[in-house]
Amino acid sequence: MHHPTHHLAKALVAGSAALTLLLAGCSGSQQPSASGDSGDPAKPAAGRPLRVWGGNTTPIAENFNPFNIDTALYPTFGAIYEPLFFFNQLVADPPVGLIGDSYQYSADGKVLTITIKPGQKWNDGEPLTSADVAFSLGYGPNHDAAMVSAETPDDTTAIITYTEPRFTSASLILGSTWIIPQHIWADVTDYLADTNANPVGSGPYLVKSFTEAAYTIAANPNFRDGAPAVTEVQYLGLDSNQSGQDLLATGKIDWVGQFIANPDAVTGGGRIATMNEQQDPTVILTCANADLGCKGAQTDVAVRQALNLAIGRSTIREKAFAGLAGEASPAFALLPRDAEWLSDQSLATSPQQADAAAAAAILEAAGYAKDGEGFYGKAGKAIELDLISPDGWTDYNDAAKLISEQAAAAGIRVNARTVSEAEYWTPISTGDFQLVMYGITQSLVADPYSNYDQYFQTASTAKVGEEPPRGQNYARYSNPKVDQAVKAAAATQDEASKKAAYATIQAEIARDLPYIPVVLNASQAFFNTADFTGWPSDTDKYADPLPYLSTASAIVLAHLKPAGA
């Protein structure tokens, strides 16, 4: 099983805010068991926790630090810590107020006035006020270098002033920055070091107990909307897609987000329902930039372009993703949702059929020649690239094998290798890789700006050996034209100006391919509708029902009720 990606976004607008989406986690007041109370599907839901897949890795490492976006556990992001507003990526509706009540930009986009709901408390009973909001927006990696001041004329109003317009950054500032209590974090100088075992947040849940196999969160009695109806949620650590499917089928887990090639095998009994919202691009992440320290033939744009043409995406969709994935766009816009922002219809989807001849032509034009074994190289050295994916992420593993075969047919040697999750994330963040099967987190709103800001800007990357201080540009991609266009898009509300900026970005990234699109990933959620009610559905898409998504997963938890309650 897998998450769209640690995909936690690291920060925000020109450096503002810890943007996040997911992470590995698990929890429990008791160990998950094959039998017994917490595993008995016959026991009434009102008498047991909701049991949720908490990520692959066991033993589970206790971490509820919202700044550890790649290692903090799922409930950190939404169930415990919250942003000001919820932006629902499934629909084009206005954002829903969480801590926040309303917001307004000045005419020039440089002053953002935020009003929060009155009378809120942190889960330790202390008041939550606009001072906490101002503190959070200026703290650590949340701080935007363009932020001049954060004023709080009263307990429910924060006025944030910037040197540059921040229109386009609304979903990042308001929807992806975790609001933290000043009375706790003002004394924390190294915000990355603490695992934060007893987190003080504003969300609907608080941490109850923790083991290395599972952990439990319990309803927060100080939550502004009242304690949620599901009083306990247990997160279980599982080790592969198959174990999650087995536990679903036998009624021992209630909510997972994972790839299941034959969903009918799970949903056929009527207890489990599913949704598959194709949102997040699965890509070949390349360490693309030799100037920042990337090593390997993939630093040559011709090799990336050839690999892009060598891939047979329709075959990959059918064989690795059981026909459940969609077609990804090299413009990194979600279609049809973002259709108004697509500058060139030829960039709507990546080529679906392999074209080994076209791949060969690109390589030969760039000075590569075939060796005696039929593989391309230069100066007597064959191209040889490692493509890694995590053990147990069966769709990624199968896709990597197919890509290796398809690349070989085009004369490009790609070795598909699997590694543990621990061996997967660290090289990505530090740039110690050539090719990685990877998931990009889709923008929260019907506008691809955050994709460009987070994944393609120079400000969102770092040289090899260092982690990006903000953003998730793990490709180490750096293009001044893209940087300038991202800045221009952030500074305008004029549709024509933004389209012009996006046209530049889309042309550059579709040519340079630091992330080679593979598919629009199947994002399958499975959930127990027999014992718990209130889940999203195809007719009520109030939130994306993936248990690893930040904020959206907490919106779902707060909607749920034990059946019959």
N, C-alpha and C positions, 0 to 999 in steps of 0.2 A: 504494500500500500504506500501511497506517498502523498505528500503535500504538494501543492502547486509549487511550493518552493519556500525556502526559508525566506524566502520571499518576504522576508520581512523587510520592509523598507527601512532603511537606516535613518533617514532624516527627512528632510523636507525640502522646501523651497530653497533658495540659495543657501541652504545650510540650516533650515529652520525646522526642527521637529523630528522626533523619532517616529517615523512612519512604520507601520508594521502590518504584517498579515498573518504570520503563523509561527508555528514552532512545535518542537517535539515536546510532548509532555505526558504525564500520567499521574493518577493519584488515588488514594483510597483509604477509608477508615478501616477497611479490612482487606486482606489479600483477596484478589480474584480467585474464585475456586471453581472447579468443575462441577461441584455440587454444593449444597448448603444454601443459606439464606440469600446471599448476594447473587447466587447463580441460579436460583430456582424460578423458571418462567411462570410457574403456577402461583407464586406468591403475589398478592395484590401489589400494584405499582405504588399505592399509597404507603406500603410498609417497607419499601426498599429504595435505595438510590437509583437514579437514572445512571446507567453504565455506558461510558463513552470511550471510544478508541482514543488513546492519548499519545499516539506516535509509536514509532517502531522500537526505539532503543530501550533495552533493559540491560543493566539496572538503570532506573530513572534517576537522573541527577536533580536534586531539589534546587529550583531556581525560579523565582517570581520577580526578577528584576526587569522592568519594562525597557531598560536600555540594552539588555542582552538579547537582541532581537533574534539571534540565531540559536540561543540555548535556553531561553526562558520557556516555561511550560504554557500550553494553550490558554488556560483560564486567565493568565496574566493580562492578556490583551482583550479586554472587554468585560469579562465577568468580574475582574478585580479592579483593574485600572480602565478608565474610560476616556474617550475623546469628548469634545464638546457636543458634537453632532454625529449622527449616523447617516452616511451616504450609502444608499442601497444601489449596488452596482448592477442589479438585475433590471432596474427600471429607471426611467428618467424623472422620477418624482423629486420634489424638493427634499432637502435633508430633514431628518427627524431630530428634534432637540433631545439631548440626553442631559448632561450637566447644563448645556447651553439652552437658552430660550429663543434668542434671535441674534442676528448679526447684520451689520450694514457697513458697506465701504463708502468712503468719501468719493466725490466725483472723480478725483484723480487717482483713486485706488491706493493711496499711500496711508490712509488712516482707516483702521478696522475697529469698529465699536462692537463689542460683544456684551450681550446681556445674558446673565445666567439665571436659573430658577432660584427663587429665594428659599431659605430654610433648609438647605441641604447639609448633610453631615458625612464625614468620613466614617469608615466602619469602626473606628475607635471612639466614635461619639463626638469628636471635635468638629466645630463648624467648618463647612466648605464655603469659601467666599471668593470674590473676584481677585483677592490678593493671591490665592493659590493659582488662579489662571495666569495672572501676570508673571508670577514666579516660574510656573511651568514653561511658558513660552520663551523665557529667557535663560532657562537652565541647561547647562551642558550641551549636548548635541542638538537640542531643540532650538538653540539660539541662532537666529538668522542674522547674518552680518549686516543686513540692511535694516535691522530693527533699531530705531533710535530711542524709543521710550515705551514704557508700559505703565499707564496711569490707571488708578482705581479711585474714581471720585466717590464711589459708594460700594457697599458690599456685593452688589450684583452687576456692576458695570466695570469693564476693562476696556481701555482705549489704547490700542497698539498703533504706533506710528513708525513708518518705514521711509527710507530714502528713495525707494523705487515702488512702482505699482505692484500690488500683490493680488490682483483680480483672479488670475488663473490658478493661484495657489490655495484657493479656498478649501478644497477638499483635503489638502495636505495639512494646512494649519488647523482647520476646524474638525476634520474627520480622522486624522491620523497622528495627532500629537496627544500623547498620554498625559492627562492632568494628574499631577502628583501633589501630595500635601507638603506645604512649605514647612510645617512644624516638624516633619520627619527629615526631608531631603536637604533642608538648609544646612544641616550638619554633615552631609555626605559630600566629601571632596572628590573621592574616586568613584564616580557613578557606575563604572563597569565592574568593580571588584566585588561588591556585595551580592550574595545570592538571594538576599531579601526573603528569608524563610517565613517571616510574619508580616506579609505585605498589608499596608494600610491604604485601601483604595475606596472608591465611591460606588463601585459596581454592585450588581445584585447578589454577589457571593463573596465569601471570605474563606480562607484556608482552614480546614478543620484538622486534618491529619495527613501524614505522609509516610510512605514506605518506598522501597526501591522497586516494588512491583506494581504499586497503585497508590493513588492519593485521592482524598475527598475534599470537596468544597461544600460549604453549607450556606443556607440562605442568610443574607445580611439583614439583620433586624432594623438597621438604620438606613436601608435603601430608600431613596426618595419616593418610590412608587409603592412602598411596602414590601415586605419579604416575599420573594417569588413562591409560587405554589409548589414547585418541586423543591423540597427542602434540602435534599442532598444530591450531589452529582459525583460519581466515582469515575476517575480516569484510569484506564488499564493500559499497561505496557504490553504490546504485542510485537511479535518478531517477523512476521511476513504477511503477505496478502492472504495466504491460505488460512492462517489461524483466525484472522478476523472474520473471514467468510464462515468458517466452522462455528465460531461463537455466535454469529448472527443466526445461522441455521438452527442451532440448538437452543436459542433463546437465552444465551448467557451474556449477551451484550445488546444494547439498545440503539446505539448511534455510531456509525462509522462513516468515514470518508475514504473510499479506497476504490481501486479498479477491480471490477468483477466482470469477467468476459461474458458470463451467462447470468445476467441479473435475474432472469425468471426463476432460476434455481433457488434464489433467496426470497423473492417476492411472491412466488406462486402459492404459498400457504395462506396469504391474506393478512398476516401479522405485521409484515415489514413492507414499507413503501419506499420508493426511490425517486430521486430527481437527478437529472443529468444536465447541468447548465454548462455548455461549452464556453468557457471564459478565458482560460489562461493558456498562452502559447507555450507549448513544449518546444524547446530549441536545442540546437547544438551550441552551447556556450563555448566560444573560442577565446583563448588568451591571445589577443589580436595585435598587441602593440609592442614591438621590439624596443621602441624608445623608452618604454616604461619597464623593460626587463623581461617581457615574455620571450620564451624560447621554443623554437620548433617551426616547421614549415608553414603552420597555420598563420604565422604572422605575415605571410605574403597574401595579399588580397586575391591574387590569381588562384591560389590554392583554395581559399574559402569560396570563391565564385565557382570553381570547378566542382567542389564538393556539393554545393548548392544544386548544381545541375545533375550530379550523379545520383541524387537521392530519388527513389521512387516512392513518393509520399502516399499515393493511393494504395500501394501494396502494404506500406507500413501501417496505414489506418486500418486496413482490413485484418492483417495478420497479428500486429502487436496490440492494437487497440480494439479488436473485435468489431470494427465498424462503428464504434461509439464516439470517435473523435471527429472534429470538424477540420476545415481547411484554414490554415493560418495565413496571415498577411505579412509580407515583408515591410509594410508600412507601420506595423505594430499598432494598428487601429482595430478595434473590435467591430466586425461587420455582422449584421447591418446596423448595429447600434450607432456607430460613429461615422456612418456613410457620408455625412455632410463635410467631414474633415479629410476625406480621401482625395488627394490631388490628382491622381493618375489611376485610371481604372485598371491599367496593366499591373498595378501593385495590389489589387484586391486579394489575390492569392498567389502563393508560391507555386512553381511548376509542380504538377502532380505526377507526371510520368518521368522516369529516369531518361536522361539523354547523354549517354556515354560519349557519343561523338562530339557533342557541343562542349562537354567537360574537357575532352582531349584537346580540342581546338584552342581553348583558353590557356591550358597549360603549355602547349607547344608555342603559342604566341609569346608566352612569358619566358621561353628559353628552356623549358623542361623537355626531356627526351625519355623514351622507354628503355629500360635495361633488358638484359637477357631473359628475365622472368616476366616481363610485360608490365612492370611498374615504373611510373614516372619518377624522375629525379633530376638533379642538376649537379654538375661538376663531380659526377661519379658517386653521388650520395642519393639514394632513393628517399622519397618522401615516406616517412613512417610515423604515424600519429596514434596516440592512445586516446580512446574514447571511453570515459569511465561513467558508471552508473552504480547506485547503491544496491547491495545484496537485498533481494526480496522485493524490489520494486519491479515486478514482473513485466509490466508494460514497457518501462524504460529499458529493462534488460533485453527484452525481445526486439525492441526498436533498434537498440545499439547493434545487435547481431545482424539485423537486416541492413543497416547502414554500412556495416563493415563489408558485407557481401556485395552490396550495390556499388560501394566505392571501389572494391577490387575489380569489378567488371569494367570500371572506367580507368583502371590502372593506378588507383590511389590506395596505398596500404594503410588501413585503419584497423587497429587492434581493439576490439571491444573487451573491456575489463570490468569486473565488478569489485567493489570495495565495501567495507563496512560504512555505516553512516558517519562515524567519527572520522574516517579517512576520506569521506566525501566532502563535508562542509569546510574543513579547515583549508585544504588546498584551494578551494574556490575563493575563499575570502582573501587569501594571501597571494593568489596568482600562480601557484605552483601546479600548473596543469597545461595540457594542450587543448583537448576537447572534452566536454562534459555534457551528458544528457541533463537538461535543466528545465525548470519551469519558471516562467516569468509571471509575476502577479499583474493581473489586468488593472487598468485605471478604475477608480471607484465611480467615476461619472462618465457621461457620454461625451468624452473629450480625452484624446490620448496624451494630453500634456504630461501627466505624471509619469507615463512610460518614458517619454523623452527626457524628462528631468532626472529620473531615477537611474535609468539604464544606459543613457547615451552621452550625458554631459561629462566634460572633463572634471568639473567640480564634484562629481559623484564617484570618482575613482581614486586610485593611489598607485604608486609604483609597486612592482612585484616585491613581496616580502612584507608589505604593509596592508592593513585593512582600510577600505574607503572610510573616511571619517563621517560621511553622510552618503546616502544613496546606495545603489547596488550595481554600479558599473563594474562588475567583476571581469568584463572583457578587457578592461584597461583601454577602452576606446577613447580617442581624443581627436576631435575634429573642430577647428575654429569656426567653420561655417555652421555646424550644428550648435555649438555653444552660443553663437550670436543669435541664431534663430530661436533657441529656447528662451533666451533672455527677452527677445522681442515679443514672443508669444505671451510671456508672463506679464508684460507691461501694457497689454491692450485688451479692451473689450470689443474692439472693432472686428467684426467677423472677417472682412476681407483681408485685413492685416494679419490676423491669426492664420487664415488659410494660406497666405503667401509664406509665412514662416514655416508652417507645417509642410508645404510643398518642398521647401529646401531640405528640411530634415528628412522627409521620406525618400527623396531622391538620393541623398547621401548615404543613408543607412541601408537602403536596398542595394546599392552598389557595393558598399564596403563590407556588409554582412558580418559584423562582429558577433551577432547572434544569428545563426542560420535557422530559420523557422522550419519546424517539422510538421506539427499538427496543432490544432486548437484542442487542447486536452479535454478528454472526457473528465468531467468533475462530478463523479458519482457520489451521492450521499444515500445512505440507507438508514432508515429509522423505524422504530417500533411504534406503530399507530394503534396497536391493540391495547397497550398498557399506558400510553401517554398521548394526549391530544393537544392540538394547537400548532402542529408542524406546518411549515410552508408547503405550498402545493403549486401545481402548474397554473391554478386559477387564483392563487393568493401568494404572490411572490414578495412577501413583506421583508424577507431576508434570504440570503443564500444559505441553504442548510448544510454547510460543510463544517464539521466540528473543529477544524483547524484554522478557520478564517478568523482574523481579529474582528472584534466588534459584532459582526453579523452573527457569530455563534452565540454570543451573549444575548443578543436580541431574541434569538430562538429560545434560549433557556428561559428567559423571562416570560415568554408566551406560553410555555408548556404547562400542562396540568396532568396529574395522575388521572387515568381513566376513571370515570365515575365520581370524580371530585366536584 
